[in-house]
């Protein structure tokens, strides 16, 4: 029998319906069909929200696999403390217990870390849903905070306080434990340097009773990683180009209170510098043009720091020759047989990169403009590493910040760079106290209040008062470093001083006046400043037995003086220099009004050199002369030598004196200098104690004596001495003991000096 197409299609449909009916019937016979989904136990969560997480719907069969996956899906939301899914007839019943809502989070037992610091680290907050997983994660975060602070024995236990309306208070009970100290630091594989030498290189130190002012003796994994880098730099700076730190293992003692740290190192061979050459692909520049920029020397021990310094010097030198975009790449080549490293510095055209943006971070008090005006680069300039290095030095010289980190990052395109400046501010206010003693002046007291960053604008204001047995001085100074938004440091001084010179010169003086001053840079290293001073100077209380030269000075005179200073400064720091030199010229011209007229000139030079860590040699010298332009010089205008300018001698203790009265009358020609050697005393660096040895020399004389009654032979005086400086928690303290080794019988000496101060 043949079927037509419509009949065939009808038969196929009947068969399909029959099969579907059979399948449905089979499913119902095995598990049935879900006719209703019932949700019980909800308070905050809507039932429809719960149904949206299910993988089954009304009309589906009771599939155990899909129901189990639905259960897991509900638990994964983190909204529920408990979930159960059951069947009641043809209904699927979902019973839930909602997680409580956090009403408040509290911390107990935390003394070392503030609540606000802990709140910033944890993920749970009030009004969020409580979950065990998030609580455990927060416990781990809190423990990590304490471990970074060296407290590895910390325990954190979360406690729940039940409230009404399914709310809770979450309390973290913290037992901070004791600090995990570093008990011992060992090195394995070091033959060239002793363990004690390497311990001085790294930042981490072994715990000792006197290290209560530092945290470097607590175990910190990040600090240990930094120590590995310090070791690498130290060995590379001493010729060990193959050096490697194989491991740094920290083992905790069973009581969890201390650590043993073991560095396993591989020193490798030691190399010297071989041939040092330049490969230049820039037009107009020859190797001889860059010869002075190469710091490394052939035959000396290989030093990676000298390689880096040479790179910077080459970039700087090429920049001064007119190439703003330059790339210098050192290419070392080892000679294993001769243990030398030949270095070729490839000097080529660098990528054209411009400064897109400068970001200043961390300055909560100091205004952005105070930092930005120290930049030698501005947005839109060609990027220049030499100028960036100068910028870092200038910001550090402000002395407003504990730390200055300047980094560069890629900008919005390959030819743009972003400079990030991150600073950590420090206190710029200072309360200084100074105490001392001299055989001539008796007890000395100094008090000063100073703010070097007034209102965050970089302005400086200083009130200083000093008092001793025969002197007093009060000075108020103010300086605006960028007057009228120009790189001109302008300011004023108001002063009043008295001096009782009865013991040394049989007279007393009083000076009152003010000064206006302004300074500006001519170049990066050369600075010029001007000042105008108007003061009243009075010589009084002259003894009847005083020198005739002093009796002639009695009375009041007005000084109108213009001063000029030219300073060339190549020191690496203006606050605590260890390298570089400076040249200074001072000129003072009086006579533009007033009662006195003279020209006074003085030239000073200083040099600093650090040949080993903690060892700094400084030398200085000065020469000066003053000439009267019309009348004789007053005693207040002349030079005096002694005290801090010639240690071992009293202030004004050296120079011309009256033959009869032995009064000091000052001099017209002066020269003095000194050599200071700062040395470590073998004490832990964190104590801040260093020693010094010094030698001073100088002389003072009258050029054209108007009287033959002077003791004035112009001979050289000299002294040697020892001292100690302690940067204590209450401020710097220095003690110096100088012994004159070349002096005249009429000189006044002062062997012992002590000064200390405090800062806030």
Secondary structure, 3 states (H helix, E strand, C coil): CCCCHHHHHHHHHHHHHHHHHHHHHHHHHHCCECCEEEEECCCCCCHHHHHHCCCCCCCCECCHHHHHHHHHHHHHCCCEEEEEEEEECCEEEEEEEECCEEEEEEEECCCCCCHHHHHHHCCCCCCCECCHHHHHHHHHHHHHHHHHCCCCCCEEEEEEEEECCCEEEEEEEEECCCCCEEEEEEEECCCCCCHHHHHHHCCCCCCCCCCCCCCCCECCHHHHHHHHHHHHHHHHCCCCCCCEEEEEEEEECCCCCEEEEEEEEECCCCCEEEEEEEEECCCCCCHHHHHHHCCCCCCCECCHHHHHHHHHHHHHHHHHCCCCCEEEEEEEEEECCCCEEEEEEEEEECCCCEEEEEEEECCCCCCHHHHHCCCCCCCCCECCHHHHHHHHHHHHHCCCEEEEEEEEEECCCCCEEEEEEEEEECCCEEEEEEEEEECCCEEEEEEEEEEEEECCCCEEEEEEEEEECCEEEEEEEEEECCHHHCCEEEEEEEEEEEEECCCCCCCEEEEEEEEEEEEEECCCCEEEEEEEEEEEEEEECCCCCCCHHHHCCCEEEEEEEEEEEEEEECCCCCCCCCCEEEEEEEEEEECCCCCCCEEEEEEEEEEEEEEECCEEEEEEEEEEEEEECCCCCCHHHCECECECCECEECCCCECCEECCCCCECCECEEEEEEEEEEEECCCCHHHCEEEEEEEEEEEEECCCCCCCCEECCCCCEEEEEEEEEEEECCEEEEEEEEEEEECCCCCCEECEEEEECCCC
